[in-house]
Amino acid sequence: MKPRAIVIDDDDACRALVTQLLEQKCYEVLSFSDPTVCPVYSDPEAPCPHEDACGDFLLTDNQMPNMTGLDFVESQCRRGCKGMVRNKAVLSGTWRPEELEKAEQLGCKVFRKPFNIKAISEWLDEQLKTIPPDRKLVVFDQA
């Protein structure tokens, strides 16, 4: 089974670049411009409705119009996310000290924009080693 990554970034060029990197590494990629339209978000207050993980990785921008990437990660953790909360990276061009502290508390890898694509690739390769090969992923409707 291919590793699955969820990419969320309101900047089309950044989202396309990260998606392209992942696809070149043979990942299945679910890409969104806004965390509130991502199918794993559904109801921010309800427990995670899935038995299996939605994805193996999350790479998200932090500064977005409807919610920050850190708020999205925090919401998924609170809801009992079963997968990508282990391997999550937040990308941003600006980081306030309290955001860096929150990222650390949530266990997020931080990348500064403009990011080094090789550094992201190396992080992915390291984290991929931690994913059990027999894990199950949610099947999303392709309609």
C-alpha positions as CSV (number, residue, x, y, z in Angstrom):
1,M,0.0,0.0,0.0
2,K,1.3,3.4,-0.9
3,P,1.9,5.9,1.8
4,R,-0.8,8.6,1.9
5,A,-0.1,12.2,2.6
6,I,-2.6,15.0,3.2
7,V,-1.4,18.4,2.0
8,I,-3.1,21.6,3.0
9,D,-2.0,25.0,1.8
10,D,-3.9,28.0,0.5
11,D,-0.9,29.0,-1.7
12,D,-1.5,27.1,-5.0
13,A,2.2,27.1,-5.9
14,C,3.4,25.7,-2.5
15,R,0.7,23.1,-2.5
16,A,1.6,22.0,-6.0
17,L,5.3,21.8,-5.2
18,V,4.7,19.7,-2.1
19,T,2.2,17.5,-3.9
20,Q,4.6,17.0,-6.8
21,L,7.4,16.0,-4.4
22,L,5.1,13.4,-2.8
23,E,3.8,12.0,-6.1
24,Q,7.4,11.6,-7.3
25,K,8.1,9.6,-4.2
26,C,5.0,7.4,-5.1
27,Y,2.8,8.7,-2.4
28,E,-1.0,8.9,-2.7
29,V,-1.7,12.6,-2.1
30,L,-4.9,14.3,-1.0
31,S,-4.5,18.0,-1.6
32,F,-6.6,20.9,-0.2
33,S,-6.5,24.7,-0.2
34,D,-8.3,24.9,3.1
35,P,-8.4,22.6,6.1
36,T,-12.2,23.1,6.5
37,V,-12.9,21.4,3.2
38,C,-10.6,18.4,3.9
39,P,-12.7,15.3,4.4
40,V,-10.9,14.4,7.6
41,Y,-12.1,17.6,9.2
42,S,-15.9,17.1,8.9
43,D,-17.1,18.0,12.4
44,P,-14.4,19.8,14.5
45,E,-16.1,18.8,17.8
46,A,-17.0,15.2,17.1
47,P,-14.7,12.3,17.7
48,C,-12.9,10.9,14.7
49,P,-15.6,8.7,12.9
50,H,-13.1,6.4,11.2
51,E,-11.7,3.1,12.5
52,D,-8.6,3.4,10.4
53,A,-6.2,6.3,9.7
54,C,-7.0,8.8,7.0
55,G,-3.4,9.3,6.1
56,D,0.2,8.6,7.1
57,F,1.5,12.2,6.8
58,L,0.1,15.7,7.1
59,L,2.0,18.6,5.6
60,T,0.1,21.9,6.2
61,D,0.7,25.6,5.9
62,N,0.2,27.4,9.1
63,Q,-1.3,30.8,8.0
64,M,-4.5,30.2,6.1
65,P,-7.8,32.1,5.9
66,N,-10.2,29.9,7.9
67,M,-7.9,28.3,10.5
68,T,-4.2,27.9,11.1
69,G,-2.4,24.6,10.4
70,L,-1.6,24.3,14.1
71,D,-5.3,24.7,15.0
72,F,-6.1,22.0,12.5
73,V,-3.5,19.6,14.0
74,E,-4.7,20.4,17.5
75,S,-8.3,19.7,16.5
76,Q,-7.4,16.4,14.9
77,C,-5.4,15.3,18.0
78,R,-8.3,16.3,20.3
79,R,-10.7,14.3,18.1
80,G,-8.6,11.1,18.3
81,C,-7.0,11.1,14.8
82,K,-5.6,7.7,14.3
83,G,-2.9,8.3,11.7
84,M,-1.3,11.4,10.4
85,V,-1.0,13.0,13.9
86,R,2.2,11.0,14.3
87,N,3.9,12.4,11.1
88,K,3.0,16.0,10.8
89,A,4.8,19.0,9.4
90,V,3.8,22.7,9.5
91,L,5.2,25.1,7.0
92,S,5.2,28.9,7.4
93,G,7.1,32.0,6.3
94,T,6.6,33.6,9.7
95,W,6.7,32.0,13.1
96,R,6.0,33.7,16.4
97,P,7.6,32.2,19.5
98,E,4.2,31.0,20.8
99,E,3.5,29.3,17.5
100,L,6.8,27.4,17.6
101,E,6.1,26.4,21.2
102,K,2.6,25.1,20.2
103,A,4.1,23.2,17.2
104,E,6.6,21.6,19.6
105,Q,3.9,20.7,22.1
106,L,1.8,19.1,19.2
107,G,4.9,17.2,18.0
108,C,5.0,19.0,14.6
109,K,8.1,19.2,12.5
110,V,8.5,22.9,11.5
111,F,9.7,24.0,8.1
112,R,10.3,27.7,7.3
113,K,9.2,29.1,3.9
114,P,10.8,29.3,1.6
115,F,11.5,25.7,2.5
116,N,14.3,23.4,1.4
117,I,12.6,20.6,-0.6
118,K,15.5,18.3,0.2
119,A,15.0,18.7,3.9
120,I,11.3,17.8,3.5
121,S,12.2,14.8,1.4
122,E,14.7,13.6,4.0
123,W,12.1,14.1,6.8
124,L,9.6,12.1,4.8
125,D,12.1,9.3,4.3
126,E,12.9,9.1,8.0
127,Q,9.3,9.1,9.1
128,L,8.3,6.5,6.5
129,K,10.4,4.0,8.4
130,T,8.1,4.3,11.4
131,I,4.9,3.4,9.5
132,P,3.8,-0.2,10.0
133,P,3.5,-1.9,6.6
134,D,0.2,-3.6,7.6
135,R,-1.6,-0.4,8.7
136,K,-5.0,0.2,7.2
137,L,-6.2,3.5,5.7
138,V,-9.7,4.9,5.3
139,V,-11.1,4.5,1.8
140,F,-12.4,7.9,0.6
141,D,-15.2,8.2,-2.0
142,Q,-13.5,9.4,-5.2
143,A,-16.7,10.9,-6.5
